[in-house]
Amino acid sequence: MSDKKNKHKHKRWNRAAKASQFTRGAGGEMIYVGRHYSFQGDERSYRQGMRQRMALATVMAVAHLAGGMMPVPALYNTWYVIAPYMLTFFAVVSLVWAVCRMVYWGNPLREYVYDATVKQIPIRATLAMILSMCTLCGQIAYVVTHSLQGVEYLYTLAFLGLEIVVFVCAFLWKGRENQALWSI
């Protein structure tokens, strides 16, 4: 019972910590008074970095969705391809969401936005890399254990190629985020 109480206190503390970063203004509106994180570099490098993030997010999302829309035999009934594919989908959506938040809030970022985006992107990119590799391994195992012919073989090769694109984009993104410098 005491574990439940501690868990709820921790959750409330996080909410209260975020809420304490706001105060009421003269007109009754909420004003953010917390810390801001700024990109350390000139405006040109910031814009170039954001364009690269948006491009990587777009390529990852399109490649992953295009792979899922192909009539690949392994995506019909094979759990060891479907499960990592779906988990990769959630990781890619998470990365796209992080970029959308970064674009919306701009530079500088509020502390809670920084914690949810910049700090989490390398972890999310690593997760996308691992899960796309699991999808690739499952697809390869399916190809090895089942004989594919004709059009099925072409769709399978295209699916493998698109998952490799997802892996490479996540790898590039992780390396890019590790080089980005932000400070208070």
C-alpha positions as CSV (number, residue, x, y, z in Angstrom):
1,M,0.0,0.0,0.0
2,S,2.8,2.4,0.8
3,D,4.3,1.8,-2.6
4,K,1.1,3.0,-4.2
5,K,1.1,6.2,-2.1
6,N,4.7,6.9,-3.0
7,K,4.0,6.3,-6.7
8,H,1.1,8.8,-6.6
9,K,3.1,11.3,-4.7
10,H,5.9,11.1,-7.3
11,K,3.4,11.6,-10.1
12,R,1.9,14.6,-8.3
13,W,5.3,16.0,-7.6
14,N,6.1,15.9,-11.4
15,R,2.8,17.7,-12.2
16,A,3.4,20.2,-9.4
17,A,6.9,20.8,-10.6
18,K,5.7,21.6,-14.1
19,A,2.8,23.8,-12.8
20,S,5.2,25.7,-10.6
21,Q,6.9,27.1,-13.7
22,F,3.8,29.2,-14.5
23,T,2.4,32.2,-12.7
24,R,-0.7,34.3,-13.3
25,G,-0.2,37.6,-15.2
26,A,-2.0,40.8,-14.6
27,G,-4.8,39.9,-16.9
28,G,-5.2,36.4,-15.4
29,E,-3.3,34.6,-18.2
30,M,-0.7,32.0,-17.4
31,I,2.9,33.2,-17.9
32,Y,5.9,30.8,-18.1
33,V,8.6,31.8,-15.7
34,G,10.8,28.6,-15.9
35,R,14.1,28.0,-17.5
36,H,14.7,28.2,-21.3
37,Y,17.2,26.1,-23.3
38,S,18.8,27.9,-26.2
39,F,20.6,26.3,-29.2
40,Q,24.3,27.1,-29.0
41,G,25.1,28.3,-32.5
42,D,24.0,30.8,-35.0
43,E,20.6,31.1,-36.5
44,R,21.7,29.5,-39.8
45,S,23.0,26.3,-38.1
46,Y,19.8,26.1,-36.0
47,R,17.5,26.3,-39.1
48,Q,19.7,23.9,-41.0
49,G,19.5,21.4,-38.1
50,M,15.7,21.8,-37.9
51,R,15.4,21.2,-41.6
52,Q,17.6,18.0,-41.2
53,R,15.4,16.8,-38.4
54,M,12.2,17.4,-40.4
55,A,13.7,15.7,-43.4
56,L,14.8,12.6,-41.4
57,A,11.4,12.5,-39.7
58,T,9.6,12.7,-43.0
59,V,11.8,10.0,-44.7
60,M,11.5,7.7,-41.8
61,A,7.7,8.0,-41.6
62,V,7.1,7.7,-45.3
63,A,9.5,4.7,-45.6
64,H,7.9,2.9,-42.7
65,L,4.4,3.5,-43.8
66,A,5.1,2.6,-47.4
67,G,6.6,-0.7,-46.2
68,G,3.5,-1.5,-44.2
69,M,1.2,-0.8,-47.1
70,M,2.9,-3.4,-49.4
71,P,1.4,-6.8,-49.7
72,V,4.4,-8.5,-48.0
73,P,3.4,-12.1,-47.0
74,A,5.2,-11.8,-43.7
75,L,2.9,-8.9,-42.6
76,Y,-0.2,-11.0,-42.8
77,N,0.2,-13.7,-40.1
78,T,3.8,-13.7,-38.8
79,W,4.0,-12.3,-35.3
80,Y,7.8,-12.0,-35.3
81,V,7.6,-9.5,-38.2
82,I,4.3,-7.8,-37.2
83,A,5.3,-7.1,-33.5
84,P,8.6,-5.3,-34.2
85,Y,7.0,-3.5,-37.1
86,M,4.3,-2.1,-35.0
87,L,6.7,-1.2,-32.2
88,T,8.9,0.5,-34.8
89,F,5.8,2.4,-36.0
90,F,5.3,3.8,-32.4
91,A,9.0,4.8,-32.2
92,V,8.8,6.6,-35.5
93,V,5.6,8.4,-34.5
94,S,7.3,9.4,-31.3
95,L,10.3,10.9,-33.2
96,V,7.9,12.8,-35.5
97,W,6.0,14.1,-32.6
98,A,9.2,15.3,-30.9
99,V,10.2,17.2,-34.1
100,C,6.8,18.8,-34.4
101,R,7.0,20.0,-30.8
102,M,10.5,21.4,-31.4
103,V,9.3,23.2,-34.5
104,Y,6.2,24.6,-32.8
105,W,8.1,26.0,-29.8
106,G,11.1,27.2,-31.7
107,N,14.3,28.5,-30.1
108,P,14.6,28.8,-27.1
109,L,12.7,25.8,-25.8
110,R,11.0,25.8,-22.5
111,E,12.5,23.4,-19.9
112,Y,9.6,20.8,-20.0
113,V,9.7,20.8,-23.8
114,Y,13.4,20.4,-23.9
115,D,13.2,17.5,-21.4
116,A,10.5,15.8,-23.6
117,T,12.2,16.4,-27.0
118,V,15.9,17.1,-27.1
119,K,16.8,14.9,-24.2
120,Q,14.6,12.0,-25.4
121,I,15.4,12.0,-29.1
122,P,18.6,10.0,-28.9
123,I,16.8,7.3,-26.8
124,R,13.9,7.2,-29.3
125,A,16.2,7.1,-32.2
126,T,18.1,4.2,-30.6
127,L,14.8,2.4,-30.0
128,A,13.7,2.9,-33.6
129,M,17.1,1.5,-34.8
130,I,16.8,-1.6,-32.6
131,L,13.2,-2.2,-33.6
132,S,13.7,-1.7,-37.3
133,M,16.6,-4.2,-37.1
134,C,14.4,-6.7,-35.3
135,T,11.8,-6.2,-38.1
136,L,14.6,-6.8,-40.7
137,C,15.7,-10.0,-38.9
138,G,12.1,-11.3,-38.6
139,Q,11.6,-10.6,-42.3
140,I,14.8,-12.3,-43.3
141,A,13.9,-15.3,-41.1
142,Y,10.5,-15.5,-42.9
143,V,12.2,-15.4,-46.3
144,V,14.6,-18.2,-45.3
145,T,11.9,-20.4,-43.9
146,H,9.4,-19.8,-46.7
147,S,9.9,-19.9,-50.4
148,L,8.9,-16.7,-52.2
149,Q,8.3,-16.4,-55.9
150,G,7.6,-13.7,-58.4
151,V,6.0,-10.5,-57.1
152,E,6.1,-11.6,-53.5
153,Y,9.9,-11.7,-53.7
154,L,10.0,-8.1,-55.2
155,Y,7.7,-6.8,-52.4
156,T,9.8,-8.5,-49.8
157,L,13.0,-6.9,-51.2
158,A,11.3,-3.5,-51.3
159,F,10.1,-3.9,-47.7
160,L,13.6,-4.9,-46.6
161,G,15.0,-1.8,-48.4
162,L,12.5,0.5,-46.7
163,E,13.3,-0.9,-43.3
164,I,17.0,-0.3,-44.0
165,V,16.1,3.3,-44.8
166,V,14.3,3.6,-41.4
167,F,17.4,2.1,-39.7
168,V,19.8,4.5,-41.5
169,C,17.7,7.6,-40.8
170,A,17.5,6.7,-37.1
171,F,21.3,6.1,-37.0
172,L,22.0,9.4,-38.6
173,W,19.5,11.2,-36.4
174,K,21.0,9.7,-33.2
175,G,24.5,10.9,-34.3
176,R,23.2,14.3,-35.2
177,E,21.4,14.8,-31.8
178,N,24.5,13.8,-29.9
179,Q,26.3,16.7,-31.6
180,A,23.6,19.3,-30.9
181,L,24.5,21.7,-28.1
182,W,21.8,23.3,-26.0
183,S,22.2,25.3,-22.8
184,I,20.2,27.3,-20.3
